[in-house]
Amino acid sequence: MKENGLQNKIQGISRQFTHRIFLPGLFLIFLSTGLEFAEAREHPSPCPQPRFTDQAPPNISKLKNPLESTPENLKKGKLLFQVKAKPLPCKSCHGMTGDGNGPMARGFNPPPRNFTCAKTVNGVPDGQLFWIIKNGSPGTGMLSYKSLRDDQIWQIVLHLRQLAQ
């Protein structure tokens, strides 16, 4: 009996170590390695970028952003883009400035979208951007952000529009 209790305790400590120290450390190493590469890039992401993401359903692609472009909504969109969005902040792939050169960008083909390119972004309807953020984009590295509320996704769309100016 005592041996089972000790074994369970050791397994619990091992799981805690893995989840609290090892995996976050591994993630930080990956990010820092990607960051060095991204900073060393000599060429910006192309503008405009060709993309073949599936079209959102018509009832969604025709949606206009229901939120006003207020300083508060823009600030919240930027905070989500740079820090708070889960599973990863958008900047991890798209870069702090949205240029498509984030720390993790080098691993993706096609590369992450360059949101500083007005020619690319202004040709994408609000509803399409909303749908891609919510559902991800198969065949690319774009994750789905189903955990975000609709208003948060619309705030990110506002931020993306601001990056493209």
N, C-alpha and C positions, 0 to 999 in steps of 0.2 A: 504494500500500500504506500509506504513512504517513498519508495522508488518511483512509482507512478506520479505522485505529487511533485516530486523534484523534476521529473522529466517534463511534466506539463508546464512547470514554472520556467524551465530552460527554453521550451518551445515558445512560450509567451514572450520572453525577453528577446528571443531571436526574431520573432515577428515584429516586435516594436522597433528593434534595431533596423530591420529591413525597411519598414514603412516610414520611420521618422528620420533616419540618418542615411542609409545606403541609397535608396531610390532618389530622394531629393538631391543628394550629392552627385549621383550619376547624371541627373537632369542638369544640374548647374555646370558640370564638366561639358556636357553636350552643348549647352547654350554658349559657354565661353569659347569653345572651339569654333562654333558657328559664327560667333561675334567677330573673332579674329579674321575669319575668312571674309565675312561681309564687309568689314572695315577695309580690307585689302582690295576689294573689287575696284577695278578701274573703270568699268563700264556701267552706266546706269541701266535700269530695266528699260526695255524698248518702249517707245511711245509712237503711235498707239500699239497696244498689244493685241495680237490675234487671240481670240478665245472662242471655244466651241461648247460652252456650257449649255446644257439643256434649257430650253425655254420654260419659264414658269407657267403654270396653268393660266389661261387668259383672265380669269377673275382675280388673280393675284398680280400678274404682270402689269395690269392696267391701274393698279392702286397708286394713288399719290400719297406722299408722306403726310399723315394727319397732324404731325407736330410742326409747330412754327419754329423757325430758325432763330430762337432766342438765345441770348448768352448762356442762360442756364441749361437749355437742352444741348447746346454745342459743347459746353463744359462737361456735361455728363457723358455725351458721346465720345469725347476725347478720352475721358477717364476710363471708360469701358474699353476703348481701342488699345490704350497704352497699358492698363493695369488690371482692370476688374473682370473682363470677359473670361468665361470658363467654357471649355476646358483649358484654353491658353489665351492670353491676351493677343489681340490681332497683331500687335507690333512684333511678336515672336517670328512671324513669317513676313509680314508686310513692311516691317521697319518702323521705327519711331515716327518718321515723317510720312509714312505711307508709300514710299518709293519702290516697294517690292524687294528691298534688300535687308530684310530682318535677319537675325542671327541664325535662324533655321532655314533660310531661303535656299541655300545651296543644294539641299537634298531633294528639291522638287522639280519635276518636269511634267507639265509646264511650270515655269517660275510663278511665284505669287504675283497677283495683280499689282500694278503700279498705279496707285490712286492719285498720284500727283499729275498724271497725264489726263488733261481735260478732254483730249480727243477720244480717249478710251472711256472714261467714266461718264461723261455727259451723254454718251450714246446708249447708256444702260438705264432703263426706266427704274423709278423708285421701287416699284413692286418686285422687279427682277432682283435688285440688290437685296431687298428684304428676304425674298425666297431663298437666295443663295446663302445668306448668313444663317437663316433658320435651318436649312436642310443640307448645307454643304454642297460640294460639287464633285460628283463621281468622276473618276479619271484624273483628278487633281489632288493636291494635298489639302484642299479646303475642307475643314471639319464642319460638322453641323453644330449649331449653337442653340439647340432646342431648350436648353435650360434658361435661356434669357427670355424675359418677358417681351411682348410685342413692342411696348413703348421703348424698351432698351435697344431693341434692334433698330427702331426708327431713329433713335438718337445717334446710333452708329452711322446710319445712312446719312444723317445731317452732317456728321463729321467728315464722312467720305466726300461729300459734295464740297465741303469747305477745303479739303486737301486738293481738290482738282481745280481750284480757282487760280 
